[in-house]
Amino acid sequence: MNDLTKYLIEGILTEMQGGIKVMLPGGFKPPHEGHLMLAKGYADMPNVDEVVILITPKERDGITVQDAKQIWNTLLTGISNVRVQETSIPSPLTAAYEYVKNDAKTGDTVALGASSKGDDYARVKDFVAQHQEGGKYYRNGVSVVELPFESSKPLLYRGRTDGKDGQPISASQLRADLAAGDLENFRTNYPSIKSNSQIQTIYNIL
């Protein structure tokens, strides 16, 4: 995003009545540091009233929706404007469409959360376009806007014992650490958490 685009978006957001509700849909089996960074990043934005984490139902390697909710609640301790919600819809993107259709209230301003980098943001642009007047999913009284998350550095593994330092933090590697019973490498999935007891709590949930 160039400086002019950023300036125009910030100006539009400043003029909006009330704050924005940001949806973060996904499997989160389980949530890791990248997910936490995205949720906290949005929660800290001055124009955001609430972040709604939508957890889709499919299990991954025995990790359930309830497991994901428990871990999110542990990670979000002390953060009051992030809410965790289950959805029965398997597709995260479809869950976001259904949220706007059924859960958003008249007068709400809603955004689909995503990093500004990569292919995912193309889906966000299409999501917003579909909800504008004349779009297939337009809903009178609900504003759907772009609100990209700007991150200057990728989250990479550090301090691992298996030669995977420098690779992106991922749920699949986290599950592999769990399957191996490798608590030492498991903790590298949450580099911002310094509390051993909090890491142990997450590990025990899983």
URCORHU-V883060 format. One line per field, one symbol per residue. ss: DSSP state (H for helix, E for strand, C for the rest). phi: phi as a letter, one per 30 degrees, with the letter a starting at -180 (. if undefined). burial: # if it has 24 or more other ideal C-beta (glycine too) atoms within 12 Angstrom, else .. A space follows every 10 residues. Layout:
# URCORHU-V883060
ss=???
phi=???
burial=???
This chain:
# URCORHU-V883060
ss=CCHHHHHHHH HHHHHCCCCE EEEEEECCCC CCHHHHHHHH HHHCCCCEEE EEEEECCCCE CCECHHHHHH HHHHHCCCCC CEEEEECCCC CHHHHHHHHH HHHCCCCCEE EECCECCCCH HHHHHHHHHH CCCCCCCCCC CCEEECCCEC CCCCCECCCC CCCCCCCECC HHHHHHHHHC CCHHHHHHHH CCCCCHHHHH HHHHHC
phi=.dddeddddd dddddddicc cccbdldhcc dbedddeddd ddddddccda ccdccddddb hidceddddd dedddceicd cbbcbdbdcd deddddeddd dccdcejdcb bcdaddcide ddddededdd cdejddcebe jcccbdbdcc bdbddcdbid ccicejdddb dddedddddd icdddedddb ddccdddddd dddded
burial=........#. ..#..#..## ########## ########## ###.#.#### #######..# ..#.#.#### ######.... #######.#. .######### ..##...### ######...# #.##..##.. #.....#.#. .########. ....#.#..# .......### #.###.##.. ....###### ..#.....#. .##.##
